[in-house]
């Protein structure tokens, strides 16, 4: 780390802020003919189809969200298919007129999906050892690299490695400089989606201490001739997944095996516009190989408040949608609201927050509009009690900080000011009505200066934590019979001024809103994989 790296990250953060009088630098208009392909494939790489078997796993969401897991499934090709289907696979196709687009289980800013997923594995039943790339469109694995020497097969309980990467151009096409933020939020959503999907199989996931350069080498991202300029992938995160954490010997074997790469990445769009600020912050925020802090879940928290959902987790995950409009009328039951907020507190063994290492660094400012028996106003959920003194000194000194009447004693929820908040929520969210028509809206406050002081790469991790919390809210909203929507467009410093934040100690990084959705009758829905033709499950050319 150098001071210059830290300054460059700080400079990017300032430059990518939206303001009421001007937005962050963007394309100025959308060139629809040049929209990047949302699906990456490696032409010439051998590929295999994965089974579509999520419907065979019927663990209830109510049980899973409370940390109850079924007996661990074998770590084989069939169950890896279930993991990827529920975490990153298609959930539906939507159409309006002649336009058709795919939805996925993991949400994405603008439905642009910059996140790509790879497997790094020992030999498995029906799956050779090597590096595999997941193609969500066809629920297929492409063999990006094969092991140069034969390896002994892994036992059925042996975990494997998942790796997540980002294609910055997919987001920059629409959002310009701010796109780097959205790529990191999407990483957090994907991390949580994988943790939920792993729990359906009785598995867990955890972050590996691998640096960006090592991950790029292992995945072949440093093979420049395999990618068109501007269409490369940035290494982000390596995870272990399975019934248990891998031992040092297995990890060493996976990282040291010589591999032969094949395939070339598809060009995503005909033209490409460079956004130098994104490359600058990506370089400044390069993540070194370093151990992650241990988990900081609170073992003293009582059992998670019930959200009373009768759906299997697999069904709930695939029905998740981003609401486009709310009715502006329906109140959210109080106990549902408390349960949603309680799910944002880390507990040992409870997904997806059990996958996150370190103390919570993100807290929630809540604009309450329509929650039964809760007066409208501005509230704050403090996810780590140790942060309360810094929050009280970093925000307006005249806030009330009154515990919320009727809230469970363990829920650190405070009323800052009472009164109508719809106008403020709408204005702060780039004048989007959905923030005011909701039951409540959220602004996520990150412990910004302290995190970056420990290393500029923690800038990315703050957004990952925000995205992870967003995915919790998405599924908790579905369980409560309502719907959520992430909001990436908001006026950063206007939010800070409202809260009385005069420096960069606390920064708002993500907004979210939950309410009763209004469906658009013009949209039609089709099942996700009816287009996939039955084929021989063995290897066949990809492209």
C-alpha positions in Angstrom: 0.0 0.0 0.0 1.2 3.5 -0.7 -0.3 6.9 0.2 -0.9 7.5 -3.5 -3.1 4.3 -3.8 -5.2 5.6 -0.9 -5.5 9.0 -2.5 -6.5 7.6 -5.8 -9.3 5.6 -4.2 -10.5 8.7 -2.4 -10.3 10.7 -5.6 -12.4 8.2 -7.4 -15.0 8.1 -4.7 -15.3 11.9 -4.8 -15.4 12.0 -8.6 -18.0 9.3 -8.9 -20.5 11.0 -6.6 -23.9 12.2 -7.9 -25.0 15.7 -6.9 -28.4 17.4 -7.4 -26.8 19.9 -9.7 -24.7 17.4 -11.7 -24.4 13.7 -12.0 -21.1 11.7 -12.0 -19.5 11.5 -15.5 -21.5 9.1 -17.7 -22.0 8.3 -21.4 -24.7 11.0 -21.8 -26.9 8.6 -23.7 -27.3 4.9 -24.4 -26.1 3.4 -27.6 -28.5 0.4 -27.6 -26.9 -1.2 -30.6 -23.6 -1.4 -28.7 -25.0 -2.8 -25.4 -22.6 -5.4 -24.1 -23.6 -9.1 -24.4 -24.7 -10.1 -20.8 -23.3 -13.6 -21.4 -19.6 -14.5 -21.6 -18.5 -17.6 -23.4 -15.0 -18.9 -24.3 -15.1 -20.1 -27.9 -13.3 -23.3 -28.5 -13.4 -24.4 -24.8 -14.9 -27.8 -24.2 -18.2 -27.6 -22.3 -20.7 -29.7 -20.4 -24.3 -29.1 -19.5 -25.3 -29.1 -15.8 -28.5 -30.8 -14.6 -31.4 -28.6 -13.7 -32.2 -30.1 -10.3 -33.0 -27.3 -7.9 -36.6 -28.5 -7.6 -35.4 -31.7 -5.8 -34.2 -29.7 -2.8 -37.2 -28.6 -0.7 -35.6 -27.1 2.5 -37.9 -24.3 3.7 -36.6 -20.8 3.5 -37.9 -20.3 7.1 -35.6 -23.0 8.3 -32.6 -22.0 6.2 -32.7 -18.3 7.2 -32.5 -19.5 10.8 -29.3 -21.5 10.2 -30.9 -24.9 9.8 -29.2 -26.9 7.1 -30.0 -30.3 5.7 -27.4 -33.1 5.7 -24.5 -32.1 3.4 -24.8 -33.2 -0.2 -21.8 -34.6 -2.0 -19.6 -32.1 -3.8 -20.2 -33.4 -7.3 -21.3 -32.2 -10.6 -25.0 -32.7 -10.0 -25.0 -30.7 -6.7 -22.7 -28.0 -8.2 -25.4 -27.6 -10.8 -27.9 -26.9 -8.0 -25.6 -24.4 -6.4 -25.1 -22.4 -9.5 -28.7 -22.7 -10.6 -29.9 -21.1 -7.4 -27.1 -18.6 -7.0 -26.2 -17.3 -10.5 -28.6 -19.1 -12.9 -31.5 -17.6 -14.8 -34.7 -17.2 -12.9 -37.0 -16.2 -15.8 -37.2 -14.5 -19.2 -39.1 -11.3 -19.5 -40.6 -9.8 -22.7 -42.3 -6.7 -23.7 -43.3 -6.4 -27.4 -40.3 -7.6 -29.5 -37.8 -7.1 -26.6 -36.8 -10.1 -24.5 -34.3 -10.3 -21.7 -33.2 -12.7 -19.0 -33.4 -12.3 -15.2 -31.1 -14.1 -12.8 -31.1 -15.2 -9.2 -28.4 -12.7 -8.4 -29.5 -9.2 -8.9 -27.5 -6.7 -10.9 -27.4 -2.9 -11.4 -29.4 -2.3 -14.6 -29.6 -6.0 -15.2 -26.2 -5.8 -16.9 -24.5 -8.5 -14.9 -20.8 -7.8 -14.8 -20.1 -10.7 -12.4 -18.6 -13.9 -13.8 -18.0 -17.2 -11.9 -15.4 -19.9 -12.1 -14.7 -23.2 -10.4 -11.2 -24.4 -9.5 -11.5 -28.1 -8.5 -9.8 -31.4 -8.1 -11.3 -34.2 -10.2 -15.0 -35.0 -9.2 -17.5 -37.5 -10.3 -18.4 -36.5 -13.9 -16.2 -33.4 -13.6 -12.5 -33.2 -14.5 -10.0 -31.3 -12.4 -9.1 -27.8 -13.6 -10.7 -24.4 -14.1 -14.3 -24.1 -15.3 -16.3 -21.1 -16.3 -20.1 -20.9 -15.6 -22.4 -19.8 -18.5 -25.7 -18.9 -16.8 -27.6 -18.6 -20.1 -27.3 -22.3 -20.8 -26.5 -23.6 -17.3 -23.2 -25.0 -18.6 -19.6 -25.2 -17.6 -16.8 -24.4 -20.0 -13.4 -26.1 -19.3 -11.2 -23.0 -19.3 -8.1 -25.0 -18.2 -7.4 -28.7 -17.6 -4.8 -30.1 -15.2 -1.6 -31.0 -17.0 -1.0 -34.1 -14.9 -3.5 -36.6 -13.7 -4.6 -36.0 -10.1 -6.3 -38.3 -7.6 -10.1 -37.9 -7.3 -11.3 -35.7 -4.5 -13.4 -37.4 -1.8 -17.2 -36.6 -1.8 -16.9 -34.2 1.1 -13.9 -32.2 -0.2 -14.7 -28.6 -0.9 -13.8 -26.7 -4.0 -13.0 -23.1 -4.9 -15.3 -20.6 -6.5 -13.9 -17.4 -8.0 -15.8 -14.2 -8.9 -14.7 -11.6 -11.4 -16.1 -8.4 -12.9 -16.3 -7.1 -16.5 -16.3 -3.4 -15.8 -17.3 -2.5 -19.4 -20.7 -4.1 -18.9 -21.7 -1.5 -16.3 -19.6 1.4 -17.7 -21.6 1.2 -21.0 -24.6 2.6 -19.1 -23.3 4.2 -15.9 -19.9 5.6 -16.9 -17.5 6.3 -14.0 -19.8 5.2 -11.3 -19.9 1.7 -12.8 -17.0 0.5 -10.7 -19.1 1.0 -7.6 -22.0 -1.0 -9.1 -19.6 -3.9 -10.1 -18.6 -4.1 -6.4 -22.2 -4.1 -5.2 -23.0 -6.9 -7.6 -20.1 -8.9 -6.1 -21.8 -8.6 -2.7 -25.1 -9.7 -4.1 -23.5 -12.7 -5.7 -21.6 -13.6 -2.5 -24.8 -13.7 -0.6 -26.6 -15.6 -3.3 -23.9 -18.2 -3.2 -24.2 -18.5 0.6 -27.9 -19.0 0.4 -27.6 -21.6 -2.3 -24.9 -23.4 -0.5 -27.1 -23.6 2.6 -29.8 -25.4 0.6 -27.3 -28.1 0.0 -26.1 -28.3 3.6 -22.8 -26.5 2.6 -21.1 -23.4 3.7 -18.8 -20.8 2.0 -15.9 -18.7 3.2 -13.6 -16.1 1.8 -10.0 -17.3 0.8 -7.0 -15.0 1.4 -5.9 -15.0 -2.2 -4.7 -11.8 -3.8 -5.8 -10.4 -7.1 -2.6 -11.2 -9.0 -2.7 -14.9 -7.9 -6.4 -15.1 -8.8 -5.8 -13.6 -12.2 -3.0 -16.2 -12.9 -5.1 -19.1 -11.7 -8.1 -18.1 -13.9 -6.1 -17.1 -16.9 -7.3 -13.5 -16.7 -3.7 -12.4 -17.3 -3.7 -14.1 -20.7 -4.2 -10.9 -22.6 -4.5 -12.6 -26.0 -7.6 -14.4 -24.8 -9.6 -11.1 -24.4 -10.4 -8.1 -26.6 -9.1 -4.8 -25.2 -11.6 -3.3 -22.8 -13.5 -6.6 -22.5 -11.2 -8.2 -19.9 -12.2 -9.4 -16.5 -10.9 -8.1 -13.2 -10.2 -10.7 -10.4 -12.3 -10.0 -7.3 -12.9 -12.8 -4.8 -12.0 -16.5 -4.2 -14.3 -18.6 -2.0 -14.3 -22.1 -0.7 -17.6 -24.0 -0.8 -18.6 -27.4 0.6 -19.4 -29.2 3.9 -16.2 -28.0 5.5 -13.3 -25.7 5.0 -10.4 -27.0 2.8 -7.2 -28.0 4.4 -3.9 -26.3 3.5 -2.7 -29.2 1.4 -5.7 -29.1 -0.9 -5.5 -25.4 -1.4 -1.7 -25.7 -2.1 -2.5 -28.4 -4.7 -5.2 -26.3 -6.4 -2.9 -23.3 -6.7 0.3 -25.0 -7.8 -1.0 -27.5 -10.5 0.2 -26.8 -14.0 -2.7 -26.2 -16.3 -3.3 -25.9 -20.0 -5.8 -23.2 -21.0 -8.1 -23.2 -24.0 -10.8 -21.0 -25.4 -11.1 -17.3 -26.2 -13.5 -14.8 -24.7 -16.3 -13.5 -26.8 -16.3 -9.8 -27.8 -19.1 -8.2 -25.8 -19.9 -5.2 -28.1 -18.5 -3.8 -31.3 -17.2 -0.6 -29.8 -15.7 0.2 -26.4 -15.3 3.4 -24.5 -12.5 3.7 -22.1 -13.2 5.2 -18.6 -9.6 5.8 -17.3 -10.9 6.5 -13.8 -12.1 2.9 -13.5 -8.8 1.5 -14.4 -7.1 3.8 -12.0 -9.2 2.9 -9.0 -9.0 -0.8 -9.9 -5.2 -0.6 -9.8 -5.1 1.4 -6.6 -7.5 -1.0 -4.9 -5.7 -4.1 -5.9 -6.2 -6.7 -3.2 -3.0 -8.4 -1.8 -2.8 -11.9 -0.5 -3.7 -11.5 3.2 -5.7 -13.4 5.8 -9.2 -12.2 6.4 -10.2 -11.3 9.9 -12.1 -13.9 11.8 -15.9 -14.0 11.9 -17.5 -11.4 14.2 -21.0 -12.9 14.6 -22.5 -12.2 18.0 -23.0 -15.6 19.8 -25.3 -13.9 22.4 -28.0 -12.9 20.0 -31.3 -14.8 20.5 -32.8 -16.8 17.7 -33.7 -14.9 14.5 -37.2 -13.4 14.6 -39.6 -15.4 12.4 -40.6 -14.1 9.1 -43.2 -16.9 8.5 -42.7 -18.1 4.9 -44.0 -21.4 3.8 -42.0 -21.5 0.5 -39.0 -23.8 -0.1 -35.9 -21.7 -0.3 -35.3 -22.8 -3.9 -38.7 -21.4 -4.9 -38.3 -18.1 -3.0 -34.8 -17.5 -4.5 -36.1 -18.0 -8.0 -39.1 -15.7 -7.6 -37.0 -12.8 -6.3 -37.4 -9.7 -8.5 -36.5 -6.1 -8.4 -39.7 -4.1 -8.0 -40.2 -1.4 -10.6 -43.0 0.4 -8.8 -44.8 0.4 -5.4 -48.4 1.2 -4.6 -47.6 3.9 -2.1 -50.5 2.7 0.1 -49.9 -0.6 1.8 -48.4 -0.7 5.3 -45.8 -3.3 6.2 -46.7 -5.3 9.4 -44.5 -4.3 12.3 -43.2 -7.8 13.1 -42.3 -8.3 9.4 -40.1 -5.2 9.6 -38.5 -6.2 12.8 -37.7 -9.6 11.3 -36.2 -8.1 8.2 -33.9 -5.9 10.2 -33.0 -8.7 12.6 -31.8 -10.8 9.6 -29.2 -8.1 9.0 -27.4 -8.9 12.3 -24.6 -11.5 12.0 -25.2 -14.8 13.9 -22.9 -17.8 13.9 -23.9 -20.3 11.2 -26.7 -18.2 9.8 -26.5 -17.5 6.0 -25.5 -15.4 4.3 -23.7 -13.3 6.9 -21.8 -16.3 8.2 -19.7 -16.1 5.0 -18.6 -12.5 5.9 -15.4 -12.0 8.0 -14.8 -9.2 10.4 -17.0 -6.9 12.4 -19.9 -5.2 10.6 -18.8 -1.9 9.0 -22.1 -0.9 7.4 -25.2 0.4 9.3 -28.6 1.4 8.0 -30.3 4.8 8.0 -34.0 4.0 7.6 -36.7 6.3 6.1 -39.9 4.9 7.4 -43.0 5.8 5.5 -45.5 2.9 6.0 -44.7 0.5 8.8 -47.7 -0.4 11.0 -47.5 1.1 14.5 -44.1 2.8 13.7 -44.3 6.6 13.4 -42.9 7.9 10.1 -39.4 9.3 10.5 -35.7 8.7 10.3 -34.3 5.7 12.1 -30.9 4.0 12.4 -30.0 0.3 12.7 -26.6 -0.1 14.4 -25.3 -3.5 13.3 -22.4 -3.5 15.7 -22.8 -1.9 19.1 -19.2 -1.0 19.3 -19.8 1.5 16.5 -22.6 3.4 18.4 -20.3 6.1 20.0 -18.7 6.9 16.6 -22.1 7.1 14.9 -23.4 9.4 17.6 -20.5 11.8 17.3 -20.3 11.5 13.5 -23.9 12.4 12.8 -26.0 15.4 13.9 -25.6 16.1 17.6 -29.3 16.9 18.0 -30.7 13.5 16.8 -32.9 11.8 19.5 -31.3 8.3 19.6 -34.5 6.9 21.2 -34.9 3.1 21.3 -37.9 2.1 19.3 -40.9 1.3 21.3 -42.0 -2.3 20.8 -38.8 -3.4 19.1 -37.1 -6.6 20.5 -34.6 -5.7 23.2 -31.7 -7.2 21.2 -32.5 -5.1 18.1 -30.2 -2.0 18.1 -32.8 0.3 16.4 -33.0 4.0 17.2 -35.4 6.8 16.2 -33.4 9.8 15.2 -36.3 12.2 14.2 -40.0 11.7 13.6 -42.0 13.2 10.8 -42.7 12.7 7.1 -39.7 11.4 5.1 -41.1 10.7 1.7 -40.0 13.9 0.1 -36.4 13.5 1.4 -36.2 9.8 0.3 -37.4 10.6 -3.2 -35.1 13.6 -3.6 -32.1 11.8 -2.3 -32.7 8.8 -4.6 -32.3 11.0 -7.8 -36.0 11.9 -7.6 -37.2 8.3 -8.0 -40.7 7.9 -6.8 -40.1 4.3 -5.8 -38.1 5.5 -2.8 -41.2 7.5 -1.5 -43.9 5.0 -2.5 -42.2 2.2 -0.5 -42.9 1.1 3.1 -39.4 2.1 4.0 -36.2 3.1 2.3 -32.6 2.5 3.3 -29.3 4.3 3.1 -26.3 2.2 3.9 -23.6 4.0 5.9 -20.1 2.6 5.8 -17.3 3.2 8.3 -15.4 4.7 5.4 -12.2 6.3 6.7 -11.4 3.6 9.2 -11.8 0.8 6.6 -9.6 2.5 4.0 -6.9 3.3 6.6 -6.4 -0.5 6.8 -5.8 -0.7 3.1 -7.4 0.9 -0.1 -8.7 -2.5 -1.3 -11.2 -2.4 1.6 -13.0 0.2 -0.6 -14.3 -2.8 -2.6 -15.2 -4.8 0.5 -17.4 -2.0 1.8 -19.5 -2.3 -1.3 -19.5 -6.1 -1.1 -20.9 -5.8 2.5 -23.6 -3.4 1.2 -24.5 -5.8 -1.6 -24.7 -8.7 0.8 -27.1 -6.8 3.0 -29.1 -5.9 -0.1 -29.5 -9.6 -1.0 -30.7 -10.3 2.6 -33.4 -7.5 2.2 -34.4 -8.9 -1.2 -35.2 -12.4 0.1 -36.6 -11.2 3.4 -39.0 -8.9 1.4 -40.1 -11.8 -0.8 -40.6 -14.0 2.4 -42.9 -11.2 3.8 -45.0 -11.0 0.6 -43.5 -7.7 -0.6 -40.6 -6.8 -2.8 -37.3 -4.9 -2.7 -35.3 -2.8 -5.1 -31.7 -1.7 -4.9 -31.0 1.9 -5.7 -27.6 2.9 -7.0 -28.5 6.4 -8.1 -28.6 8.7 -5.1 -27.1 12.1 -4.2 -24.2 11.1 -2.0 -23.3 14.3 -0.2 -26.9 15.5 0.0 -27.5 12.3 2.1 -24.5 13.2 4.3 -25.8 16.7 4.8 -29.2 15.4 5.9 -27.6 13.2 8.5 -25.2 15.8 9.6 -22.0 14.1 8.3 -19.4 16.8 7.8 -16.4 14.6 6.8 -15.7 11.2 5.2 -15.7 9.2 8.4 -19.1 7.8 7.3 -20.2 7.5 3.7 -23.5 6.3 2.1 -22.7 3.6 -0.4 -26.0 2.0 -1.4 -29.7 2.7 -1.1 -32.5 0.2 -1.0 -36.3 0.3 -0.8 -39.0 -2.2 0.2 -42.7 -2.1 -0.4 -45.8 -3.6 -2.1 -45.1 -3.9 -5.8 -47.3 -2.9 -8.7 -46.9 -5.3 -11.6 -46.6 -4.0 -15.2 -49.3 -5.8 -17.3 -47.2 -5.2 -20.4 -44.5 -7.6 -19.3 -44.7 -11.3 -19.9 -42.8 -14.0 -18.1 -41.4 -17.3 -19.5 -39.6 -20.1 -17.7 -35.8 -19.8 -17.6 -34.4 -22.8 -19.5 -37.0 -23.9 -22.0 -34.6 -22.8 -24.7 -31.9 -25.3 -23.6 -31.8 -28.3 -26.0 -31.3 -31.7 -24.5 -27.8 -32.9 -25.3 -25.2 -35.5 -24.5 -23.9 -34.5 -21.1 -20.3 -35.2 -22.1 -17.8 -32.6 -23.3 -18.6 -30.7 -26.5 -17.2 -27.6 -28.1 -18.3 -24.3 -26.7 -18.9 -21.1 -28.5 
